[in-house]
Amino acid sequence: MICDNQMNDSGAKAKRSEAVSASPLDGSEATEFYRKHRRAMDAGGVVAWAERYNEDELSALQHAMNLRLQDEAAFFAEYQNEPVGEAGVLYDRTVSLILPVFG
């Protein structure tokens, strides 16, 4: 990393750290929490394909949220059909941007 190189070149001792070095929950603990609170957590959620989830998941909504956590940009592009721009905002997909304007 550039920052590491600059720190090392200056003679300072550099140490790289992570924001979270150990997760307090693994997937099974999170799934158990979801199982206990599913009614409240699913309130208002609507999925296109209710049968789409993995063996270690309880619902399609949980599956979708897991996909979003794995790669949010890919989730919005591939599953929501709403690609995220470089600034982290959804692209404006209005008709005026998609279709050519005829005078």
Wavefront OBJ file of the C-alpha trace (Angstrom):
o trace
v 0.000 0.000 0.000
v 1.184 3.518 -0.733
v 0.521 4.685 2.815
v 2.554 1.776 4.205
v 5.472 2.618 1.913
v 5.435 6.291 2.911
v 5.297 5.407 6.603
v 8.145 2.911 6.263
v 10.257 5.328 4.219
v 9.870 8.005 6.900
v 11.289 5.700 9.552
v 7.985 5.532 11.420
v 6.672 2.161 12.469
v 3.493 1.380 10.561
v 0.868 -1.057 11.633
v -2.135 -1.896 9.491
v -5.340 -2.607 11.383
v -8.858 -3.623 10.470
v -12.070 -1.954 11.593
v -13.374 -5.357 12.717
v -10.758 -8.005 13.410
v -13.184 -10.653 14.682
v -16.870 -10.983 13.988
v -19.044 -11.600 17.053
v -21.465 -13.797 15.089
v -21.028 -16.525 12.560
v -23.722 -17.414 10.058
v -25.422 -20.003 12.255
v -25.842 -17.580 15.173
v -27.259 -14.932 12.839
v -29.661 -17.476 11.338
v -30.813 -18.520 14.821
v -31.426 -14.859 15.692
v -33.408 -14.516 12.463
v -35.393 -17.659 13.298
v -36.433 -16.185 16.660
v -37.303 -12.749 15.238
v -38.375 -13.682 11.726
v -41.927 -12.312 11.895
v -40.697 -8.823 12.801
v -37.693 -8.951 10.477
v -39.773 -10.091 7.496
v -42.510 -7.486 8.029
v -43.083 -5.630 4.771
v -40.632 -7.768 2.806
v -41.719 -9.070 -0.593
v -39.603 -11.390 -2.760
v -40.052 -12.439 -6.382
v -39.158 -16.101 -5.835
v -40.079 -17.419 -2.381
v -38.432 -20.813 -2.965
v -35.002 -19.371 -3.751
v -32.791 -19.912 -0.727
v -29.960 -22.190 0.352
v -30.164 -25.127 2.771
v -28.559 -23.083 5.563
v -31.069 -20.234 5.145
v -34.683 -19.956 6.277
v -36.193 -17.835 3.518
v -35.699 -16.109 0.196
v -35.595 -12.775 2.005
v -32.672 -13.966 4.138
v -30.978 -15.246 0.970
v -31.388 -11.862 -0.702
v -29.987 -10.023 2.306
v -27.026 -12.427 2.422
v -26.349 -11.724 -1.263
v -26.495 -7.999 -0.557
v -24.036 -8.350 2.324
v -21.603 -10.355 0.165
v -21.415 -7.769 -2.637
v -23.809 -4.832 -2.529
v -22.914 -3.488 -5.990
v -23.432 -6.899 -7.597
v -26.691 -7.393 -5.678
v -28.146 -4.131 -6.971
v -26.921 -4.732 -10.531
v -27.771 -8.428 -10.873
v -30.742 -9.004 -8.575
v -32.426 -5.598 -8.316
v -31.641 -4.432 -11.876
v -30.596 -1.098 -10.366
v -26.835 -0.702 -10.914
v -24.977 1.423 -8.399
v -22.811 4.229 -9.780
v -19.211 4.947 -8.819
v -20.341 7.413 -6.147
v -22.451 4.705 -4.514
v -25.773 6.009 -5.784
v -28.218 4.273 -8.068
v -27.925 5.258 -11.713
v -30.762 7.401 -13.017
v -32.590 5.136 -15.460
v -35.285 7.538 -16.610
v -36.649 7.114 -20.112
v -35.020 10.359 -21.251
v -31.606 8.863 -20.531
v -32.325 5.516 -22.168
v -34.129 6.584 -25.347
v -32.736 9.103 -27.831
v -34.557 12.408 -27.875
v -36.172 13.208 -31.220
v -36.882 16.850 -32.082
l 1 2 3 4 5 6 7 8 9 10 11 12 13 14 15 16 17 18 19 20 21 22 23 24 25 26 27 28 29 30 31 32 33 34 35 36 37 38 39 40 41 42 43 44 45 46 47 48 49 50 51 52 53 54 55 56 57 58 59 60 61 62 63 64 65 66 67 68 69 70 71 72 73 74 75 76 77 78 79 80 81 82 83 84 85 86 87 88 89 90 91 92 93 94 95 96 97 98 99 100 101 102 103
